[in-house]
């Protein structure tokens, strides 16, 4: 199959923008639907990317968007939802119902390839609604393979994704600017952060490598960190080193409950429950023999003043080196 036109559902988000850039460099025509044109930002300057206002939750709209496309990439994901069983209605809409609609629209429009971004830790019996809804979304995609008219799918399961505009590391940088100490839920939870450019490269290879069809790949970085190590590192890197106070889960859930009252909560009780499961790859961090980029080589290029202490003494608590000066 010659790849010429790709629709990115969720293409105006943090990961979607980088994927669009990667495809544009190959001369691929990219269509990125968005609820509001103003959200498109940097996509508007990419020469092969078209942005259109559209409601991707409307099945008829999806069919129209997918007409003439060779492939679809679903990047839609949310971190918060109203509660429910086995997952809340917002998780159900974004992580389960939308993938089903995308599969149906691919069939109707004759799209032959589908790449779906899930999450490391997705499981039907996961401790959080987020994880359970992500698992249900994966099943909706896999069910697409049951008919000849369905697209060939690939599922990607990334760990937490970092990059210049991420909402993960940058959140802790902002918190370090605001508070002298950082009470931390899930301080001992383990993550394997993956650079957003690596995720975009994996998406590109999944679209062009025939061997990727019908596969589920974990996508992670080269190194495992506890959340405490990550927070201590980025706060020091930002020039505002802060002590971290690990919270027991009971207090963490109370803290998260209070945060849920904010218009845009930084943390929810469901996020706390997600951290009961390590966010770590079970095998090779990246498919296709790729070598992942390291967080400590990249984060100093956008966090803080790139001062020497942060560059030459990263993760000192991990290496058990003494502090000087």
C-alpha positions as CSV (number, residue, x, y, z in Angstrom):
1,X,0.0,0.0,0.0
2,X,1.3,3.4,-0.9
3,X,0.8,5.8,1.9
4,X,-0.3,9.2,0.7
5,X,-3.1,10.5,3.0
6,X,-3.5,10.0,6.8
7,X,-6.2,11.3,9.1
8,X,-5.0,12.1,12.7
9,X,-7.8,11.9,15.1
10,X,-6.6,13.9,18.1
11,X,-3.9,15.4,15.9
12,X,-3.8,18.8,17.5
13,X,-2.7,17.5,20.9
14,X,0.8,17.2,22.3
15,X,1.6,13.9,20.6
16,X,-0.5,14.5,17.6
17,X,1.4,17.7,16.6
18,X,4.7,15.8,16.6
19,X,3.2,12.9,14.6
20,X,1.9,15.4,12.1
21,X,5.3,16.9,11.8
22,X,6.9,13.5,11.2
23,X,4.4,12.6,8.5
24,X,4.7,16.0,6.9
25,X,8.5,15.5,6.5
26,X,7.8,12.4,4.4
27,X,5.4,14.4,2.2
28,X,2.3,12.7,3.5
29,X,-0.9,14.7,3.3
30,X,-2.3,14.9,6.8
31,X,-5.9,15.8,7.8
32,X,-6.2,16.9,11.5
33,X,-9.8,17.5,12.7
34,X,-10.3,19.7,15.7
35,X,-13.1,21.0,17.8
36,X,-11.8,24.5,17.4
37,X,-9.5,25.8,14.7
38,X,-7.7,28.0,17.1
39,X,-6.3,24.9,18.8
40,X,-4.4,23.9,15.6
41,X,-1.5,26.3,16.4
42,X,1.8,25.1,14.8
43,X,0.0,22.6,12.5
44,X,-1.2,25.5,10.3
45,X,2.4,26.2,9.1
46,X,3.1,22.6,8.0
47,X,2.9,22.4,4.2
48,X,1.1,19.1,3.9
49,X,-1.2,19.4,6.9
50,X,-4.9,20.4,6.6
51,X,-6.9,21.4,9.7
52,X,-10.6,21.3,9.7
53,X,-13.2,21.9,12.5
54,X,-15.2,18.8,13.1
55,X,-16.9,16.7,15.7
56,X,-15.1,13.4,15.6
57,X,-17.7,11.8,17.9
58,X,-20.3,12.0,15.1
59,X,-20.2,8.9,12.9
60,X,-21.3,10.6,9.7
61,X,-18.5,13.2,10.1
62,X,-15.9,10.5,10.6
63,X,-16.9,8.8,7.4
64,X,-16.6,12.1,5.6
65,X,-13.2,12.8,7.1
66,X,-11.9,9.3,6.3
67,X,-13.0,9.3,2.6
68,X,-9.9,8.9,0.4
69,X,-7.6,8.3,3.4
70,X,-5.0,5.5,3.3
71,X,-4.7,5.3,7.1
72,X,-6.1,6.7,10.3
73,X,-4.2,7.3,13.6
74,X,-6.2,7.6,16.8
75,X,-4.4,9.7,19.4
76,X,-7.4,10.7,21.5
77,X,-6.9,10.2,25.3
78,X,-8.0,11.9,28.5
79,X,-6.8,11.6,32.1
80,X,-10.0,12.6,34.0
81,X,-13.6,11.5,34.0
82,X,-16.7,11.6,36.1
83,X,-16.7,8.3,38.0
84,X,-18.6,5.2,36.9
85,X,-18.4,1.4,36.6
86,X,-16.4,-0.1,35.2
87,X,-15.3,3.3,34.0
88,X,-16.8,6.8,33.9
89,X,-18.8,8.3,31.1
90,X,-16.0,10.6,29.8
91,X,-13.6,7.7,29.7
92,X,-16.3,5.6,27.9
93,X,-16.9,8.3,25.3
94,X,-13.2,9.0,24.5
95,X,-11.5,5.6,25.1
96,X,-14.2,3.1,24.1
97,X,-17.0,4.5,22.1
98,X,-14.8,6.6,19.8
99,X,-12.5,3.7,18.8
100,X,-15.7,1.7,17.9
101,X,-16.9,4.7,15.8
102,X,-13.5,5.0,14.1
103,X,-13.4,1.3,13.2
104,X,-16.9,1.5,11.7
105,X,-16.0,4.7,9.8
106,X,-12.8,3.0,8.4
107,X,-14.9,0.1,7.1
108,X,-17.4,2.5,5.5
109,X,-14.7,4.6,3.9
110,X,-12.5,1.8,2.8
111,X,-9.5,2.8,5.0
112,X,-7.1,-0.1,5.2
113,X,-4.7,0.9,8.1
114,X,-5.4,2.0,11.6
115,X,-2.9,2.8,14.4
116,X,-4.4,3.2,17.8
117,X,-2.6,4.8,20.8
118,X,-3.5,3.1,24.0
119,X,-1.5,3.1,27.2
120,X,1.0,1.0,29.1
121,X,-0.9,-0.7,31.9
122,X,-4.2,-1.0,30.1
123,X,-6.0,-4.0,31.6
124,X,-9.7,-5.0,32.0
125,X,-9.0,-5.7,35.7
126,X,-6.8,-2.6,36.2
127,X,-7.2,-0.7,39.5
128,X,-8.2,2.5,37.7
129,X,-11.1,3.5,35.4
130,X,-8.5,4.9,33.0
131,X,-6.7,1.6,32.6
132,X,-10.0,-0.4,32.3
133,X,-11.3,2.0,29.6
134,X,-8.1,1.9,27.7
135,X,-8.3,-1.9,27.7
136,X,-11.9,-1.8,26.4
137,X,-10.8,0.5,23.7
138,X,-8.1,-1.9,22.6
139,X,-10.7,-4.7,22.4
140,X,-12.8,-2.5,20.2
141,X,-9.8,-2.1,17.8
142,X,-8.9,-5.8,17.9
143,X,-12.5,-6.7,17.1
144,X,-12.0,-4.8,13.8
145,X,-10.0,-7.8,12.5
146,X,-13.0,-10.1,12.5
147,X,-14.2,-9.0,9.0
148,X,-12.5,-8.7,5.6
149,X,-13.6,-5.1,5.3
150,X,-11.9,-4.0,8.5
151,X,-8.7,-2.0,8.6
152,X,-5.4,-3.8,9.6
153,X,-4.7,-2.4,13.0
154,X,-1.7,-1.8,15.2
155,X,-2.0,-0.9,18.9
156,X,0.7,1.1,20.7
157,X,1.0,1.2,24.5
158,X,3.3,4.1,25.5
159,X,4.5,4.8,29.0
160,X,4.3,8.4,30.1
161,X,5.4,10.6,27.2
162,X,7.8,13.5,27.7
163,X,8.8,16.4,25.6
164,X,9.1,20.2,25.4
165,X,5.3,20.8,25.7
166,X,4.3,17.8,27.8
167,X,1.9,18.0,30.7
168,X,3.9,15.6,32.9
169,X,7.4,16.9,33.6
170,X,6.3,20.5,33.1
171,X,3.6,20.1,35.7
172,X,6.2,19.3,38.3
173,X,8.3,22.2,37.2
174,X,5.4,24.5,37.8
175,X,4.7,23.0,41.2
176,X,8.3,23.4,42.2
177,X,8.0,27.1,41.3
178,X,4.9,27.5,43.6
179,X,5.7,25.4,46.7
180,X,8.7,24.9,49.0
181,X,8.0,21.2,49.5
182,X,6.1,18.7,47.3
183,X,3.8,16.2,48.9
184,X,3.6,13.4,46.4
185,X,1.1,10.7,45.7
186,X,2.5,7.5,44.2
187,X,6.1,8.5,45.0
188,X,7.3,4.9,44.6
189,X,5.4,4.2,41.4
190,X,7.8,3.3,38.5
191,X,7.7,4.8,35.1
192,X,9.7,4.4,31.9
193,X,9.3,7.8,30.2
194,X,9.5,7.9,26.4
195,X,10.3,10.9,24.2
196,X,7.5,12.2,22.0
197,X,9.8,12.1,18.9
198,X,10.3,8.4,19.5
199,X,6.6,7.8,19.7
200,X,6.1,9.7,16.4
201,X,8.8,7.6,14.8
202,X,7.1,4.4,16.0
203,X,3.8,5.6,14.5
204,X,5.5,6.3,11.2
205,X,7.1,2.8,11.1
206,X,3.8,1.2,12.0
207,X,2.1,2.9,9.1
208,X,4.9,1.7,6.6
209,X,6.0,-1.7,8.0
210,X,3.8,-4.6,6.9
211,X,5.0,-6.6,9.9
212,X,3.3,-4.2,12.3
213,X,-0.2,-5.2,11.2
214,X,-2.1,-7.0,14.0
215,X,0.6,-6.2,16.5
216,X,0.5,-4.6,20.0
217,X,3.7,-2.8,20.9
218,X,4.9,-1.3,24.1
219,X,6.6,2.0,23.7
220,X,9.0,3.2,26.5
221,X,12.3,4.9,27.2
222,X,15.6,3.4,28.1
223,X,15.4,3.8,31.9
224,X,13.0,3.2,34.7
225,X,12.5,5.9,37.4
226,X,10.3,6.2,40.4
227,X,8.0,9.2,40.4
228,X,10.0,10.6,43.3
229,X,13.2,10.5,41.3
230,X,11.6,12.2,38.4
231,X,10.1,15.0,40.5
232,X,13.4,15.6,42.3
233,X,15.3,15.6,39.1
234,X,13.1,18.1,37.2
235,X,12.8,20.4,40.2
236,X,16.6,20.5,40.5
237,X,16.9,21.0,36.7
238,X,14.5,23.9,36.9
239,X,16.8,25.6,39.5
240,X,14.3,25.1,42.3
241,X,15.3,21.8,44.1
242,X,12.4,20.8,46.4
243,X,12.2,18.0,49.0
244,X,9.6,15.4,48.2
245,X,7.3,14.1,50.9
246,X,5.8,10.7,49.9
247,X,2.1,10.4,50.8
248,X,0.5,7.1,51.9
249,X,-2.4,6.2,49.6
250,X,-5.0,7.3,52.1
251,X,-3.6,10.9,52.2
252,X,-2.9,10.8,48.5
253,X,-6.6,10.0,47.8
254,X,-7.7,12.8,50.0
255,X,-5.3,15.2,48.3
256,X,-6.5,14.1,44.9
257,X,-10.2,14.5,46.0
258,X,-9.5,18.1,46.9
259,X,-7.7,18.7,43.6
260,X,-10.7,17.3,41.7
261,X,-12.6,20.4,42.8
262,X,-10.5,22.6,40.6
263,X,-11.7,23.5,37.1
264,X,-8.7,21.7,35.6
265,X,-7.4,19.2,38.2
266,X,-3.8,18.3,38.3
267,X,-4.6,14.9,39.9
268,X,-7.6,12.7,40.5
269,X,-8.3,9.7,42.7
270,X,-8.3,7.6,39.6
271,X,-4.8,8.8,38.8
272,X,-3.7,7.7,42.2
273,X,-5.2,4.2,41.7
274,X,-3.4,4.0,38.3
275,X,-0.1,4.3,40.1
276,X,-0.7,1.0,41.9
277,X,0.7,-0.6,38.8
278,X,4.2,0.1,37.5
279,X,4.2,1.8,34.1
280,X,7.1,-0.2,32.8
281,X,7.7,-2.2,29.6
282,X,7.8,-6.0,29.9
283,X,10.4,-6.4,27.1
284,X,12.3,-4.2,24.6
285,X,11.4,-0.5,25.2
286,X,10.7,0.1,21.4
287,X,9.8,-2.0,18.5
288,X,11.7,-2.3,15.2
289,X,15.0,-2.5,17.0
290,X,14.9,1.3,17.7
291,X,17.1,2.8,20.4
292,X,15.1,5.2,22.7
293,X,16.3,8.6,23.6
294,X,17.1,9.2,27.2
295,X,15.3,11.8,29.3
296,X,18.4,13.1,31.0
297,X,20.0,13.9,27.6
298,X,16.9,15.9,26.4
299,X,15.1,17.5,29.4
300,X,17.9,20.0,30.1
301,X,17.3,21.5,26.6
302,X,14.0,23.0,27.7
303,X,13.7,22.8,31.5
304,X,15.4,25.6,33.5
305,X,18.7,27.3,32.7
306,X,20.6,24.1,31.8
307,X,22.9,24.8,34.7
308,X,25.9,22.5,35.2
309,X,24.8,20.9,38.5
310,X,21.7,19.5,36.8
311,X,23.6,18.4,33.7
312,X,26.5,16.7,35.5
313,X,24.8,15.4,38.6
314,X,21.5,14.0,37.4
315,X,19.7,11.5,39.6
316,X,22.4,11.8,42.4
317,X,20.1,10.0,44.9
318,X,19.9,7.1,42.5
319,X,23.7,6.9,42.0
320,X,24.3,7.6,45.8
321,X,26.8,10.3,45.0
322,X,27.5,13.0,47.7
323,X,26.4,16.6,47.0
324,X,29.1,19.2,47.0
325,X,28.7,23.0,47.0
